[in-house]
Amino acid sequence: MIKRLLIYIGLLAAIIYLSGKALEYAAFAVDPNEPKVRQIMEMRDQNYDVMIMGNSIAMQGINPQVLDSLLGSNSYNFAVGGASMVECEMFLRHYLIHNSKPRLIIIGMFVNDEAQSDRLRPTVYLSLEPEIKKAYAQYLKQHKVKRELSLELYNRITLFRYRNTLEHVIKYMVDRGERDFQIHKGFVYVTQVGVIPDSLRQHRAGLNRHALVSYHEYCAAQGIPVLYIELPNSDVYNACTLGREPVLEEINEIIDRPVISFNNYDPRLYPPELWLGFNHFNLQGANKFTAILAAQLGDEIRRLLSQGKIN
């Protein structure tokens, strides 16, 4: 009886392990964020001038290769899909343990969503150095955010951690063109042209104030200047977002200088063939926006790279 029970337990453990590995492999094949996170967390002895941070809009909107060719910099796109401001800070803390300090950060601010989380992607949390996990726990305690047991315990089981992978697989099978990604210097891109819908459901803009304060104060303490920018959105997406201006005003009260907004949608400047969706560029669109970014902020970026501070 005991022998049979042990066999069943062994078989169950093998099934859980192999199923988890299969889902992990699928996640790395169809979700660009998983290989991207691993690249970032495993970086050692790197020396980038410019760190590009933010969520998927920055990840797919700023091409380091174009930026470097125009400004002579050495940049890398650290933005990750769905990354919160808290996650950006933990990425930076982890990176600085193993790599040289960047001379400038360009971060894409995304205010067109009221839900601004304090949570970390499980792959990120499990890869953090112990001292960074302690800093994150202190952040949660300071701001009275309940610790998530699944993040710290259950997600150590690969099958549980990648339980949502099938959703990504189905989306990949339904529309492979929009998800057939390539990654270069952290820049995730696809070449396909997407369809911008005629209308979207209204939603409110939002800000995680204490997360932004924490991020900004940490960068200041490290002596790293930050340029906060807002990337373009389609006019449809801007029209359905309520309360953007008060949120931008609140951000500007916290940071050293106003957010530099490129969110002045102009169909002549960003025609439909440059978009993958209502707020993500395809490769052609990202290249054009990066060139515009370099042209408008090139002198400022060069100054900051040479001086290492914001006046």
C-alpha angles and dihedrals in degrees: 000000000000091000091052091048091052090050091052091048090049092049091048091049090049092050092049092048096046093043090051092050091049091052091045090053090048092049092054090049100050106022114065092197096069098057088038093055091048091052091053097044093048096049114126132179095359123155111197120169095206129035116198111204139176138081132308093299090063091036091059097029108056120058112200091200091060093042093051093046090055101038104028090237131137106231139167130196108234095170116125130195112267093005113162124210088257090054091050090055093049091048089053095046091050093045094052092057092063106024143044120278114261118236093223140016123206110194126187110223115213112196100157093098128067093205106084108169133209091204129108129221106257092236089056096047095048091051096051121111113252093251091054091050087054091050090051092049089051090050091053092047093048092053095039095244113156114243114244113234093196090058094053101035120011095043090064084077105083094213091055093043093055097035092122095053094101089066090057091046092053092048089049091052093047096049110012094164094066091046102040092106136179126200126213122168088342093305110129114205145168127189099215122110113233132207119254109214120235093235142007135198114270118254137169130255117240147186135203094217100186091048091054091047091051093048094046094047092048092052090048091050089052091048093240115144116222131206110202111204137173116220123217123277127193116265090247092059094045091049093055095047114094124204101015097141098056090048092051089048090052091050091051090054089060105041129064097248135015122280109265103231123204089172094114096120113210118172089208090057097038107025121187094267090067095060133086091187141334094304108011127083125219119224094280092049094047091051092051094046092047090053090051090048091051092047095050099038101025096107092046093047092050090049092051092046091052097042101030095217145075115240 
